[in-house]
Amino acid sequence: MFLPIVAIVGRPNVGKSSLLNCLANKRISIVDPTSGVTRDRVSVEIEHEEALFELMDTGGIGITDNEDIAHEVDVQIEIAIQKASLILFVVDVRDGIAPLDVKVAERLRKIKKPLLLIVNKCDAEKYDFQTSEFFKLGLGEPIPVSALQRYGRVELLDKIVSMFPEVDTTPVQTEPLMKIAIVGKRNAGKSTLINTLVQEERVIVSEIPGTTRDSVDVKFEIEGKEFIAIDTAGVRKKKNIQDSIEFYGMARVERSIRRADIVILLIDAPREISQVDKKISDYIKTQYKPCLLVVSKWDLAEEVEVEEFIKYVHARLPGLGFAPLSFISSFSGENIIETIELAQEMFQQANTRVSTAELNAVLEKAFIRRSPTKRKTKVSKVYYATQVSVCPPTFVLFVNDKRLFNSDYERYLSNQLRAKLPFSEIPLKFYFRPKAKLNKDSEETRYFSNNKRQILK
């Protein structure tokens, strides 16, 4: 299906990111008074009046916050413009026509693509009258909006949809795409991996740490199957966070982990595993997300044995001892496809359900092999277990006293289930409930009545 692309362009700090968030009806791009916050192309799919399109935010034209990557930012803007079916040129009503607005207008006039002139920050009636000034840019009728106040939102969406080519843009029910969040410390090679997967310069790659600030969703395809990769800002130690942009970047990393199906924790082979890596791995663990430990820049690791490095990683990140490792080189493309295939296998594991009989048989053997520690004179009992959910696989164990089942025993049960059931590389979640809380009409109670015995003694 053809999906129109609508690109938001303009000079820095006119509210482009605020406009994307407004039209998407959720917070996607980082909004900050600092010029040049958005550097990569940040996009989101929007449905309006049964039409679907991709809205793309871009960096400010004329960015000056970091001259070393100014060219790369401009390349991303140019790619967005060339791909776009429609361009939203955003200006600031309070500033009037700035010299840089004139330069942007001249650049867009040469493109000869459908364009809407958006006059932002019209959050009071008096500003509507000031929009007429922007007729001087020669780009058609100015459209007043206020992204922060959501003024003119629906009218702008109507206008956007009306300007699409006459093609069927009705949303089609498709299988949800697997989302892969790529996280890691700064300059670990996340953006390089994204570009390798997409096979284009989708995000800026630079030796400057912290180049990526937003979380960027990027579609890519391997062997006919589509995925979404979430590129995230690099995380650094809390004491080294320099400004609000980096703080929000860290918050988006955590949000990206929460909404991902699979998390790739990128480990920079030439550098030691740091406290930042540990912090990220701990957060992944608390969210029960399948995690693939991907060792990047492996071609730069000199005289390092694979087995020794695996032991080193597991020793430094003990909470992810079950997570598989993959060694890649984004520059050469080595092992990239195999890594995504492994992520698919883990996704299948996370969506697996096992039968109640199979689950209880494994738990019975595990319980016989090792029982929880006694609490005074009280002996632990497990009456029944059932799987209640997937992603992550979640199990409820009905017991005589849940206080007898501590975190150590939960880890033991996780290891036993991973060894015997098709969950070998993913986290598992457990709930322990006392038998007294069972409803008399529940499936569990009927199971007890039919069997008239404890499943596990």
Secondary structure as the mmCIF struct_conf table of DSSP 4:
data_model
#
loop_
_struct_conf.conf_type_id
_struct_conf.id
_struct_conf.beg_label_comp_id
_struct_conf.beg_label_asym_id
_struct_conf.beg_label_seq_id
_struct_conf.end_label_comp_id
_struct_conf.end_label_asym_id
_struct_conf.end_label_seq_id
STRN STRN1 ILE A 5 VAL A 9
BEND BEND1 ARG A 11 ARG A 11
TURN_TY1_P TURN_TY1_P1 PRO A 12 ASN A 13
BEND BEND2 VAL A 14 GLY A 15
HELX_RH_AL_P HELX_RH_AL_P1 LYS A 16 ALA A 24
TURN_TY1_P TURN_TY1_P2 ASN A 25 ASN A 25
BEND BEND3 LYS A 26 LYS A 26
BEND BEND4 SER A 29 SER A 29
BEND BEND5 PRO A 33 THR A 34
TURN_TY1_P TURN_TY1_P3 SER A 35 GLY A 36
BEND BEND6 ASP A 40 ASP A 40
STRN STRN2 VAL A 42 HIS A 48
TURN_TY1_P TURN_TY1_P4 GLU A 49 GLU A 50
STRN STRN3 ALA A 51 ASP A 57
HELX_LH_PP_P HELX_LH_PP_P1 GLY A 59 GLY A 60
TURN_TY1_P TURN_TY1_P5 ILE A 61 GLY A 62
BEND BEND7 ASP A 65 ASP A 65
HELX_RH_3T_P HELX_RH_3T_P1 GLU A 67 ILE A 69
HELX_RH_AL_P HELX_RH_AL_P2 ALA A 70 LYS A 83
BEND BEND8 SER A 85 SER A 85
STRN STRN4 LEU A 86 ASP A 92
TURN_TY1_P TURN_TY1_P6 VAL A 93 ASP A 95
BEND BEND9 ILE A 97 ILE A 97
HELX_RH_AL_P HELX_RH_AL_P3 PRO A 99 ILE A 111
STRN STRN5 LEU A 115 ASN A 120
BEND BEND10 ALA A 124 ALA A 124
HELX_RH_AL_P HELX_RH_AL_P4 GLU A 125 GLN A 130
HELX_RH_3T_P HELX_RH_3T_P2 THR A 131 LEU A 137
BEND BEND11 GLY A 138 GLY A 140
STRN STRN6 PRO A 142 PRO A 144
STRN STRN7 SER A 146 SER A 146
TURN_TY1_P TURN_TY1_P7 ALA A 147 ARG A 150
STRN STRN8 TYR A 151 TYR A 151
TURN_TY1_P TURN_TY1_P8 GLY A 152 GLY A 152
HELX_RH_AL_P HELX_RH_AL_P5 ARG A 153 SER A 162
TURN_TY1_P TURN_TY1_P9 MET A 163 MET A 163
BEND BEND12 PHE A 164 PHE A 164
BEND BEND13 GLU A 166 VAL A 167
HELX_LH_PP_P HELX_LH_PP_P2 GLU A 175 LEU A 177
STRN STRN9 MET A 178 VAL A 183
STRN STRN10 LYS A 185 LYS A 185
TURN_TY1_P TURN_TY1_P10 ARG A 186 ASN A 187
BEND BEND14 ALA A 188 GLY A 189
HELX_RH_AL_P HELX_RH_AL_P6 LYS A 190 VAL A 198
TURN_TY1_P TURN_TY1_P11 GLN A 199 GLN A 199
BEND BEND15 GLU A 200 GLU A 200
BEND BEND16 VAL A 203 VAL A 203
BEND BEND17 GLU A 207 ILE A 208
TURN_TY1_P TURN_TY1_P12 PRO A 209 GLY A 210
BEND BEND18 ASP A 214 ASP A 214
STRN STRN11 VAL A 216 ILE A 222
TURN_TY1_P TURN_TY1_P13 GLU A 223 GLY A 224
STRN STRN12 LYS A 225 ASP A 231
HELX_LH_PP_P HELX_LH_PP_P3 ALA A 233 GLY A 234
STRN STRN13 VAL A 235 VAL A 235
HELX_RH_3T_P HELX_RH_3T_P3 LYS A 238 ASN A 240
BEND BEND19 ASP A 243 ASP A 243
HELX_RH_AL_P HELX_RH_AL_P7 SER A 244 ARG A 259
BEND BEND20 ASP A 261 ASP A 261
STRN STRN14 ILE A 262 ASP A 268
TURN_TY1_P TURN_TY1_P14 ALA A 269 PRO A 270
BEND BEND21 ARG A 271 ARG A 271
HELX_RH_AL_P HELX_RH_AL_P8 GLN A 275 THR A 286
TURN_TY1_P TURN_TY1_P15 GLN A 287 TYR A 288
STRN STRN15 CYS A 291 SER A 296
HELX_RH_3T_P HELX_RH_3T_P4 TRP A 298 LEU A 300
BEND BEND22 GLU A 303 GLU A 303
HELX_RH_AL_P HELX_RH_AL_P9 VAL A 306 ARG A 316
HELX_RH_3T_P HELX_RH_3T_P5 PRO A 318 LEU A 320
TURN_TY1_P TURN_TY1_P16 GLY A 321 PHE A 322
BEND BEND23 ALA A 323 ALA A 323
STRN STRN16 LEU A 325 PHE A 327
STRN STRN17 SER A 329 SER A 329
TURN_TY1_P TURN_TY1_P17 SER A 330 GLY A 333
STRN STRN18 GLU A 334 GLU A 334
TURN_TY1_P TURN_TY1_P18 ASN A 335 ASN A 335
HELX_RH_AL_P HELX_RH_AL_P10 ILE A 336 ALA A 350
TURN_TY1_P TURN_TY1_P19 ASN A 351 ASN A 351
HELX_RH_AL_P HELX_RH_AL_P11 THR A 356 ARG A 369
HELX_LH_PP_P HELX_LH_PP_P4 SER A 371 LYS A 374
STRN STRN19 ARG A 375 ARG A 375
TURN_TY1_P TURN_TY1_P20 LYS A 376 THR A 377
STRN STRN20 LYS A 378 LYS A 378
HELX_LH_PP_P HELX_LH_PP_P5 VAL A 379 SER A 380
STRN STRN21 VAL A 382 SER A 389
TURN_TY1_P TURN_TY1_P21 VAL A 390 PRO A 393
STRN STRN22 THR A 394 VAL A 399
BEND BEND24 ASN A 400 ASN A 400
HELX_RH_3T_P HELX_RH_3T_P6 LYS A 402 LEU A 404
HELX_RH_AL_P HELX_RH_AL_P12 SER A 407 LYS A 420
BEND BEND25 LEU A 421 PRO A 422
TURN_TY1_P TURN_TY1_P22 SER A 424 GLU A 425
BEND BEND26 ILE A 426 ILE A 426
STRN STRN23 LYS A 429 PRO A 434
HELX_RH_3T_P HELX_RH_3T_P7 LYS A 435 LYS A 437
TURN_TY1_P TURN_TY1_P23 LYS A 440 ASP A 441
BEND BEND27 SER A 442 SER A 442
HELX_RH_AL_P HELX_RH_AL_P13 GLU A 443 ASN A 451
BEND BEND28 ARG A 453 ARG A 453
BEND BEND29 ILE A 455 ILE A 455
#
